[in-house]
Amino acid sequence: MKLFPRALSFRLAVMFALVSALLLGSIGFYLYQSLQREVAWRDDQALLGRLERMQALINDSVSVEQLRNRPKLYENMLGNRDNLLWIVDDIGKVLIEINPVSMSVPKLPAAAQARLGDGHASQAVRLAWKDVMQGGRGLTLIAGKLLSEREQMLGVYRLKLWLAMSVGALLAFVLGWWVSRRGLQPVRMLVQRAAGIDVQHLHLRLDEFNELSELQALSHALNQMPARLEDGFAQLSRFSEDLAHEMRTPLSNLMGHTQQSLRHSRSIEDYQNLLVSNQEEYERLARMIDSMLFLARTEQSHASVNHELIDLYDLVEQLCEYFEGVAQERDVTLINHAHDQLRADPALIRRALANLLANALRYGAPAAAVTISSVVWEDRIEVTVHNQGQPISAEHLPRLFERFYRCDPSRNQPDDSGGLGLAIVRSIMQLHGGRVTVESTGTGTRFCLVFLLQNA
């Protein structure tokens, strides 16, 4: 069971009510303590004042017996039934007593000055006492005040404070709920507008909420989300179209050759040529499917990389030996200038460089050179594959690493990668936390693999 309800407005109202109750309770506690101390101080001052007046009466009288015969002097001074008075001599005899509640004379320690204290009788009482001399004998003046009236008044005050705090918290909850409902109205409007964004309306944006500073960051983040979804959806649509086109071409070739051969009887040699042609198409489909599966695996969130220390010179030398035959057919020289070490997955880096070398041999100028080099900077390692040839137009460079993208579809060759070679290179670099860049000028085309040192 959750401590707070799901509705944000209700949560805000509850928290506002709790804060208000805490604030009102703190103020009420302070006022109650202040009133209690003020009342107690006034009662103590009244008790001490009575002692002073009784002492003055005793000093002005011949004897205590004279005061006893004139009780109106001190009875009028007490004023009500909550006040007590005792005059006790030095042997403990009560000479004068005003005691409406019949309380026993409290036992007090002797003192030469006024004292204050609480009584220990059955009723709560506040006492003040003082020792004086009269006619050569010691007297103890004791004044007291019952605390029942004070406690009754403070009890009523406490009850009113609790009622005020409860009503205040309830009003704070109601007002807080109303204010939060009004204040969250833009959020509900934002939710309604965001709910209207679907596959058919990915172009919609929430720019009208940028005027509110609290919703500016949220609306900006929500605007970025459909933008990414729109790009991803467009890329997925293009990928589906490109995939259908790439799969249709070899399948159409296979179906056309097979149907043409079945129309008439053929010799064994013709059937063998047909099987050889079909085998090429099958291999092309197999390479395409293998590349697509590789891309799917590398783009998964849990894809792992086996980092090992790689000697770039040895790795590039192995690739040069592998492509030596193709390079000789095209009269291309492979030059290995890589000489650094890199911590990465050997199999993946070998595949990325192999794709770049195959691309350089396929589209590079004949009787030229393909150079593989490396350089170490402060924060990165760059591995470059450079080939001479016709420069790539600037409008093609941003899309070179998209799946199935070709600058010139008519240049398809039987051994090409189906437009997935450079996409595989980008996925491998993303898996290593790096990136791949391309530059194409009149001096040739330069692909660069950039590995960050903290990831390398």
DOTOR-67916 format. One record per residue (C-alpha): residue in three letters; x, y, z; residue number from 1. Coordinates in steps of 0.25 Angstrom, whole numbers, plus 2048, in hexadecimal, padded with zeros to 3 digits. Layout:
<recs>
  code    X    Y    Z  pos
   ALA    X    Y    Z  NUM
...
</recs>
This chain:
<recs>
  code    X    Y    Z  pos
   MET  800  800  800    1
   LYS  806  80D  7FC    2
   LEU  807  819  806    3
   PHE  803  823  7FC    4
   PRO  7F7  823  7F2    5
   ARG  7FA  822  7E3    6
   ALA  7F4  830  7E0    7
   LEU  7FE  83B  7E0    8
   SER  7F4  846  7E4    9
   PHE  7F0  83D  7F0   10
   ARG  7FE  83B  7F4   11
   LEU  801  84A  7F4   12
   ALA  7F4  84D  7FC   13
   VAL  7F8  843  806   14
   MET  806  848  807   15
   PHE  801  856  808   16
   ALA  7F8  852  813   17
   LEU  803  84B  81B   18
   VAL  80C  857  819   19
   SER  801  861  81E   20
   ALA  7FE  858  82A   21
   LEU  80C  858  82E   22
   LEU  80D  867  82C   23
   LEU  800  869  834   24
   GLY  804  85F  83F   25
   SER  812  866  841   26
   ILE  80B  873  842   27
   GLY  800  86E  84B   28
   PHE  80B  867  854   29
   TYR  813  874  855   30
   LEU  807  87C  859   31
   TYR  802  872  863   32
   GLN  810  871  869   33
   SER  810  880  869   34
   LEU  803  881  870   35
   GLN  806  877  87A   36
   ARG  813  87E  87E   37
   GLU  80C  88B  87F   38
   VAL  801  886  887   39
   ALA  80A  87F  891   40
   TRP  813  88C  892   41
   ARG  807  894  895   42
   ASP  802  88B  8A0   43
   ASP  810  88A  8A6   44
   GLN  811  899  8A6   45
   ALA  803  89A  8AC   46
   LEU  807  890  8B7   47
   LEU  814  898  8BA   48
   GLY  80C  8A5  8BB   49
   ARG  802  89F  8C5   50
   LEU  80E  89B  8CE   51
   GLU  813  8A9  8CD   52
   ARG  806  8AF  8D1   53
   MET  804  8A5  8DC   54
   GLN  812  8A9  8E1   55
   ALA  80E  8B7  8E1   56
   LEU  801  8B5  8E8   57
   ILE  809  8AD  8F3   58
   ASN  813  8B8  8F4   59
   ASP  808  8C2  8F6   60
   SER  800  8BA  900   61
   VAL  803  8B9  90F   62
   SER  801  8AA  90F   63
   VAL  7FC  89E  906   64
   GLU  7F0  89D  90F   65
   GLN  7EC  8AB  90B   66
   LEU  7EC  8A7  8FC   67
   ARG  7E4  89A  900   68
   ASN  7DA  8A3  906   69
   ARG  7D9  8AB  8F9   70
   PRO  7D8  8A0  8EE   71
   LYS  7D2  8A9  8E4   72
   LEU  7E0  8AF  8E2   73
   TYR  7E6  8A3  8DC   74
   GLU  7D9  89C  8D7   75
   ASN  7D6  8A7  8CD   76
   MET  7E5  8A7  8C9   77
   LEU  7E3  898  8C5   78
   GLY  7D7  89B  8BC   79
   ASN  7D2  88D  8B8   80
   ARG  7D1  87E  8BD   81
   ASP  7DE  87A  8B5   82
   ASN  7E7  881  8BE   83
   LEU  7ED  87C  8CB   84
   LEU  7F4  882  8D7   85
   TRP  7FB  87D  8E4   86
   ILE  802  885  8EE   87
   VAL  80A  87B  8F7   88
   ASP  813  87E  903   89
   ASP  820  878  906   90
   ILE  81A  86C  90D   91
   GLY  811  868  902   92
   LYS  804  86E  907   93
   VAL  7FB  874  8FD   94
   LEU  7F7  882  901   95
   ILE  7EF  886  8F5   96
   GLU  7EA  87D  8EA   97
   ILE  7E1  880  8DE   98
   ASN  7DF  872  8D8   99
   PRO  7D2  870  8D0  100
   VAL  7D6  862  8CC  101
   SER  7DB  85D  8DA  102
   MET  7E9  85A  8D5  103
   SER  7F3  856  8E0  104
   VAL  7FE  860  8E3  105
   PRO  80A  85C  8D9  106
   LYS  817  859  8E0  107
   LEU  821  862  8DB  108
   PRO  830  864  8DD  109
   ALA  834  870  8E5  110
   ALA  838  87C  8DD  111
   ALA  83C  88A  8DF  112
   GLN  837  88F  8D2  113
   ALA  82B  88C  8C9  114
   ARG  82A  87F  8C2  115
   LEU  821  879  8B7  116
   GLY  81D  86A  8B5  117
   ASP  812  861  8B2  118
   GLY  80A  85B  8BD  119
   HIS  80A  84C  8C0  120
   ALA  7FB  84A  8C4  121
   SER  7F0  843  8BE  122
   GLN  7ED  850  8B6  123
   ALA  7F6  857  8AC  124
   VAL  7FB  864  8B3  125
   ARG  806  86E  8B1  126
   LEU  80C  873  8BE  127
   ALA  815  87F  8C2  128
   TRP  81A  881  8D0  129
   LYS  823  88A  8D8  130
   ASP  828  88B  8E7  131
   VAL  826  898  8EE  132
   MET  828  89D  8FD  133
   GLN  81D  8A3  905  134
   GLY  81E  8A7  913  135
   GLY  82A  89E  916  136
   ARG  825  892  910  137
   GLY  826  88B  902  138
   LEU  81A  88A  8F9  139
   THR  819  883  8EB  140
   LEU  810  889  8E1  141
   ILE  80A  87F  8D7  142
   ALA  802  883  8CB  143
   GLY  7FC  879  8C1  144
   LYS  7F4  879  8B5  145
   LEU  7EC  86D  8B0  146
   LEU  7F0  869  8A1  147
   SER  7E2  863  89E  148
   GLU  7DE  870  897  149
   ARG  7EB  872  890  150
   GLU  7EA  863  88B  151
   GLN  7DC  865  886  152
   MET  7DF  872  87F  153
   LEU  7EB  86B  878  154
   GLY  7E3  85F  875  155
   VAL  7D9  867  86E  156
   TYR  7E4  86E  866  157
   ARG  7EA  861  862  158
   LEU  7DD  85C  85D  159
   LYS  7DB  869  855  160
   LEU  7E9  867  84F  161
   TRP  7E6  859  84B  162
   LEU  7D9  85D  844  163
   ALA  7E0  869  83D  164
   MET  7EB  860  838  165
   SER  7E2  855  833  166
   VAL  7D9  85F  82C  167
   GLY  7E5  866  826  168
   ALA  7EB  859  821  169
   LEU  7DE  855  81B  170
   LEU  7DC  862  814  171
   ALA  7EB  861  810  172
   PHE  7E8  854  80A  173
   VAL  7DB  859  802  174
   LEU  7E2  865  7FD  175
   GLY  7EF  85E  7FA  176
   TRP  7E7  854  7F2  177
   TRP  7E0  85F  7EA  178
   VAL  7ED  867  7E8  179
   SER  7F4  85A  7E3  180
   ARG  7E9  856  7DA  181
   ARG  7E9  864  7D4  182
   GLY  7F8  865  7D4  183
   LEU  7F9  857  7CD  184
   GLN  7EF  85B  7C2  185
   PRO  7FB  85D  7B8  186
   VAL  800  84F  7BB  187
   ARG  7F3  849  7B8  188
   MET  7F3  851  7AB  189
   LEU  801  84C  7A8  190
   VAL  7FD  83E  7AA  191
   GLN  7F1  83F  7A1  192
   ARG  7FA  845  796  193
   ALA  804  83B  798  194
   ALA  7FA  830  797  195
   GLY  7F6  835  789  196
   ILE  804  832  784  197
   ASP  803  824  77D  198
   VAL  809  81E  770  199
   GLN  801  826  767  200
   HIS  804  833  76F  201
   LEU  813  832  772  202
   HIS  814  840  76D  203
   LEU  80D  847  778  204
   ARG  814  84E  783  205
   LEU  812  855  790  206
   ASP  818  862  78E  207
   GLU  80C  86A  794  208
   PHE  811  865  7A2  209
   ASN  81E  86B  7A1  210
   GLU  819  878  7A7  211
   LEU  818  871  7B5  212
   SER  826  870  7BB  213
   GLU  821  863  7C3  214
   LEU  81C  85C  7B7  215
   GLN  827  861  7AD  216
   ALA  831  856  7B0  217
   LEU  826  84C  7B0  218
   SER  820  851  7A3  219
   HIS  82E  851  79D  220
   ALA  831  843  7A1  221
   LEU  823  83F  79B  222
   ASN  826  846  78E  223
   GLN  833  83F  78D  224
   MET  82C  831  78F  225
   PRO  823  832  783  226
   ALA  82E  838  77B  227
   ARG  837  82C  77E  228
   LEU  82B  823  77B  229
   GLU  828  82A  76E  230
   ASP  836  828  76A  231
   GLY  836  81A  76E  232
   PHE  829  817  767  233
   ALA  82E  81D  75A  234
   GLN  83B  815  75B  235
   LEU  833  809  75E  236
   SER  82A  80B  752  237
   ARG  836  80E  749  238
   PHE  83C  801  74E  239
   SER  830  7F9  74B  240
   GLU  82F  7FF  73D  241
   ASP  83E  7FD  73B  242
   LEU  83E  7EF  741  243
   ALA  832  7EB  737  244
   HIS  839  7F1  72C  245
   GLU  847  7EA  72F  246
   MET  840  7DC  731  247
   ARG  837  7DE  725  248
   THR  843  7E0  71B  249
   PRO  84A  7D2  71E  250
   LEU  83C  7CB  71F  251
   SER  838  7D1  712  252
   ASN  844  7CC  70B  253
   LEU  843  7BE  711  254
   MET  834  7BD  70D  255
   GLY  837  7C3  6FF  256
   HIS  843  7BA  6FC  257
   THR  83B  7AE  701  258
   GLN  82E  7B1  6F9  259
   GLN  836  7B3  6ED  260
   SER  83E  7A6  6EE  261
   LEU  831  79E  6F1  262
   ARG  82A  7A3  6E4  263
   HIS  833  79A  6DB  264
   SER  83C  78E  6DD  265
   ARG  84A  792  6E0  266
   SER  857  78B  6DF  267
   ILE  85F  787  6EC  268
   GLU  869  792  6E9  269
   ASP  85D  79C  6E9  270
   TYR  858  797  6F6  271
   GLN  866  798  6FC  272
   ASN  867  7A6  6F8  273
   LEU  859  7A9  6FE  274
   LEU  85D  7A3  70B  275
   VAL  86A  7AB  70B  276
   SER  862  7B8  709  277
   ASN  858  7B4  714  278
   GLN  864  7B1  71D  279
   GLU  869  7BF  71C  280
   GLU  85B  7C4  71F  281
   TYR  85A  7BB  72B  282
   GLU  867  7C0  730  283
   ARG  863  7CE  72F  284
   LEU  856  7CB  737  285
   ALA  85E  7C4  741  286
   ARG  868  7CF  743  287
   MET  85C  7D9  744  288
   ILE  855  7D0  74F  289
   ASP  863  7CE  756  290
   SER  865  7DD  756  291
   MET  857  7E0  75B  292
   LEU  858  7D6  766  293
   PHE  866  7DC  76A  294
   LEU  85F  7EA  76B  295
   ALA  854  7E5  773  296
   ARG  85D  7DF  77D  297
   THR  867  7EB  77E  298
   GLU  85B  7F4  781  299
   GLN  855  7ED  78C  300
   SER  857  7F3  79A  301
   HIS  85E  7E7  7A0  302
   ALA  868  7E5  795  303
   SER  875  7E2  79B  304
   VAL  883  7E6  796  305
   ASN  88F  7DD  799  306
   HIS  89A  7E7  79B  307
   GLU  8A9  7E3  798  308
   LEU  8B6  7EA  795  309
   ILE  8B7  7EA  785  310
   ASP  8C4  7ED  77E  311
   LEU  8BE  7F5  772  312
   TYR  8CA  7F2  769  313
   ASP  8C8  7E3  76A  314
   LEU  8B9  7E4  768  315
   VAL  8BA  7ED  75C  316
   GLU  8C5  7E4  756  317
   GLN  8BC  7D8  757  318
   LEU  8B1  7E0  750  319
   CYS  8BB  7E4  745  320
   GLU  8BF  7D6  743  321
   TYR  8B0  7D2  742  322
   PHE  8AD  7DD  738  323
   GLU  8BA  7DB  730  324
   GLY  8B4  7D4  725  325
   VAL  8A8  7DE  722  326
   ALA  8B3  7E9  723  327
   GLN  8BB  7E3  718  328
   GLU  8AF  7E1  70F  329
   ARG  8AD  7F0  710  330
   ASP  8BB  7F4  710  331
   VAL  8BA  7FA  71E  332
   THR  8C5  7FB  728  333
   LEU  8C1  7F9  737  334
   ILE  8CA  801  740  335
   ASN  8CB  7FE  74F  336
   HIS  8CF  80A  758  337
   ALA  8C7  805  764  338
   HIS  8D1  804  770  339
   ASP  8C9  806  77D  340
   GLN  8C2  7FD  787  341
   LEU  8B3  7FE  78A  342
   ARG  8AA  7F7  794  343
   ALA  89E  7F2  78D  344
   ASP  897  7E6  788  345
   PRO  8A0  7DF  77E  346
   ALA  895  7D9  776  347
   LEU  88D  7E5  775  348
   ILE  898  7EE  771  349
   ARG  89D  7E5  767  350
   ARG  88F  7E4  760  351
   ALA  88E  7F4  761  352
   LEU  89C  7F6  75A  353
   ALA  899  7EA  750  354
   ASN  88C  7F2  74C  355
   LEU  893  7FF  74A  356
   LEU  89E  7F8  742  357
   ALA  894  7F1  739  358
   ASN  88D  7FE  737  359
   ALA  89A  805  734  360
   LEU  89E  7FA  72A  361
   ARG  891  7FA  723  362
   TYR  88F  809  721  363
   GLY  89E  80D  721  364
   ALA  8A5  811  714  365
   PRO  8AD  806  70E  366
   ALA  8BD  806  70E  367
   ALA  8BC  80E  71B  368
   ALA  8BF  80C  729  369
   VAL  8B6  809  735  370
   THR  8BD  80E  742  371
   ILE  8B9  809  750  372
   SER  8BF  812  75B  373
   SER  8BD  815  76A  374
   VAL  8C0  821  773  375
   VAL  8BF  822  782  376
   TRP  8BA  830  788  377
   GLU  8B8  834  796  378
   ASP  8AA  82E  798  379
   ARG  8A8  825  78C  380
   ILE  8AE  81C  782  381
   GLU  8AB  81D  773  382
   VAL  8AC  812  769  383
   THR  8AB  817  75A  384
   VAL  8A8  810  74D  385
   HIS  8AB  819  741  386
   ASN  8A9  816  733  387
   GLN  8AB  81E  726  388
   GLY  89F  820  71C  389
   GLN  893  828  719  390
   PRO  88F  831  724  391
   ILE  881  82E  72B  392
   SER  877  839  729  393
   ALA  874  841  735  394
   GLU  865  83D  735  395
   HIS  869  82F  737  396
   LEU  873  830  743  397
   PRO  868  831  74E  398
   ARG  861  825  749  399
   LEU  86C  81B  746  400
   PHE  86B  814  753  401
   GLU  85C  811  751  402
   ARG  857  803  74E  403
   PHE  856  7FF  73F  404
   TYR  85A  80D  73B  405
   ARG  863  80E  72E  406
   CYS  868  81B  727  407
   ASP  866  814  71A  408
   PRO  85D  807  71A  409
   SER  861  804  70C  410
   ARG  86F  801  711  411
   ASN  86A  7F4  718  412
   GLN  874  7E9  717  413
   PRO  872  7DA  71A  414
   ASP  87B  7DA  726  415
   ASP  876  7E7  72C  416
   SER  871  7E8  73B  417
   GLY  862  7EC  736  418
   GLY  864  7FA  73C  419
   LEU  866  7F5  74A  420
   GLY  875  7F5  74B  421
   LEU  877  804  750  422
   ALA  86B  802  759  423
   ILE  872  7F6  760  424
   VAL  87E  7FF  761  425
   ARG  876  80A  769  426
   SER  86F  7FF  772  427
   ILE  87D  7F9  775  428
   MET  882  807  779  429
   GLN  876  80B  781  430
   LEU  877  7FD  789  431
   HIS  886  802  78C  432
   GLY  881  810  790  433
   GLY  888  816  784  434
   ARG  884  81C  777  435
   VAL  887  81B  768  436
   THR  889  827  75F  437
   VAL  88B  829  750  438
   GLU  891  834  748  439
   SER  892  834  739  440
   THR  89A  83E  731  441
   GLY  8A1  83E  723  442
   THR  8AD  837  72A  443
   GLY  8A4  82B  72D  444
   THR  89A  826  738  445
   ARG  89F  824  747  446
   PHE  897  81C  751  447
   CYS  89B  81D  75F  448
   LEU  898  815  76B  449
   VAL  899  81D  778  450
   PHE  89B  815  785  451
   LEU  89B  81D  792  452
   LEU  8A6  819  79B  453
   GLN  89D  817  7A8  454
   ASN  895  80D  79F  455
   ALA  8A0  807  797  456
</recs>
